[in-house]
């Protein structure tokens, strides 16, 4: 039997190859195939396929020759001319199509920018795939008391020693410098972190000057960021700082500048002005503040990063470490404590974190992905709209198509014509969309609180290529699909029927258009329900009683140019007393933390009067004796602090106040029972002098924590809260400023309203809500455009029917009802489709919050009703016009 | 004729067409070229070269009979035209004249 060449490639060749060349080409490669087949059939087949592919050249391809014959450029010019005339002739329709598409594309571009920025965070680290963050859960008697991004200083080092997969580790810890002296300048407000020498090799923060290998090896060496050098130190050539000395006011020690880091990219989760060598924390030449900083397993105040070896799996490391836990926490099991360590891939650290004490701002993957989906929805809506409108207009254009066909246009040419038209509309829409995006950029940046730009989509550093490609591909596909459908429908008309006037509409197209209207409305309703729920949840959270009153509360920034300790205490006391005397000031207090602040926890808080069982991990904050009254917190039992409770020496404090949750955790039956009892904390005994009602230290996303209030006024970290009368704000602030300047000369007077800052914890959710409702409005708008096109179409189609009905005595109302009935059905169907999807989506979103609303039925009902009303208005507008029209007019035409 | 230029590969193919006189068609040219130059040549390249040569009127073609070996397709035979021959001659002359200019001393050791 003769060997047969592979069928597929052969058919492909016959498909694309010019007829007159086929004899030669096919003949030759079949002959070659036959010759080679003797030696090796497999190779012959491969060679055959390859030969076919290699013949895929312009010279041999069929249509190219055809195109050459029919002067395609001239034809295209004609298409373009006809299309633009058509667009200009039907200005209203063109405007609606272009506007819909432009708005859709613009929104999509803005959203993609945001999504891109969120997805690119920390992606610039070249060792990203090997870097992990050690995070830590702490369980007490089986329940989780800590879920922290910060952990113990010893863990990374121990992991490296015990587990071979770990290449190296790096600890990062915030370091409070307060004020730096450099030449004759004093600089406050820098972000300083202490990091291991491995920091620069693990993370990609390149140096402008200095040796990355050795820059952080020696105690008391620091690296200054380019930004700080330029902006705060005022140095034009940052390199010149190398080798210079800075003095930290906290310890009066000299620190040597061993490096200048390049500007930190905006999409870095970690930001710093100063990098301090980690060894400074505990070395003898350093300030020796943290003697335990190198090998501690009790104080979780370090961010830990580890780098795994090539190909190592982080789950293995987690498992291996779990086996070692008892070695490092020997007493844990006896006291009912369990420490679990996880390795979180650095690429997930930004978007997927739900940990306390994060190193920087975090994002929310749910928001990012849902925004992306919504953006694509909007685009799809816009294209559907275009399809709807252009097919709805097909009645008018049927005659045009008929005449074109009669005069000899082929179907292919008609399709080309309509595609050109779609392309023209899309191109205009894209241009307008880009202009709109540029115009709205600043507003949008403010809304989302990011520095975004169009260029970001294409810059290597910030772009997530996958998303950008997806967007571009999606847009191109959408443009062609949206152009192709109308082209296909319009070009299919039979010229004889159309020109004879016997033209009736096909049913299949109606179904498609109806389903598109349903989809449009379903999406709109989905978004509407979404924004209702988001706003209800936000309203709920901001109206919920927090356990204290923070209205009209001004927070003054702590004075940094002042020595810690006793001097500050007397100053602060004097300041508060003077401020309280001012008119329109209702009260003032000083405290280590204010509501909304992250509060640090201590482990091993226990009762002294019973067995060790009830150990607890509790938050602690230092407050003064005015704090509880100022914030109108409820004292359930015992007394408030008095002057006698305070001491400048932390070691001598021995009274504290607890909240209800701490009370329950310690196992007291009632507030009264707890008062007078003692607890162990910070390794010494404290007497409980009072119990306050629970209060929300943080947003309602998280639950209430057990809190110890300490009469701690060391003052270094303290902030002033001043309650003011909003009626006389400007003069009150001015007066406070004067007092501030007299007590803390040289400090910057800076203030803000507490409720604003507190509510900033919800900023991501507010953004979500705003974008959601904006999109809901847009979606409704676009859906209405589509609906209006469709209802216009039906009413013109049924003009005769309406005329006859009117002549026979039908009222205008009954006709409007008749015409609207079909559309109302569609909207009702959309409600039924959208509701369960919306319920599920919002249910997921609400999981972020510990305190959340129930999704009640009336949210669905009102979203449905609203869309129904809008739809009725749109339909009514068109149908009423034809219902009112004089029937003689429509009938006379016959 | 406008195009009197001749690419390197085209020249090889044209030479082969001339050499195979009356027996020159795609596969035979391919076979002999591979044999002489001991390099692999793709058949499509030969087809492209032949099309261009024909366009420039350096070769002309005729169809042969149908053979079983070719899946029922005819062979297309090529012969060199007088113009093609002249171009080859010119090319040859040019090359030899330049070749002859190479000073002998430079390579004598």
Interface residues (C-beta under 8 A of the other chain):
Chain A: X2 X5 X21 X22 X23 X24 X25 X26 X27 X28 X29 X30 X31 X32 X34 X35 X50 X51 X54 X55 X57 X59 X60
Chain B: X25 X26 X27 X30 X42 X43 X44 X45 X47 X48 X51 X63 X68 X69 X70 X71 X73 X74 X75 X76
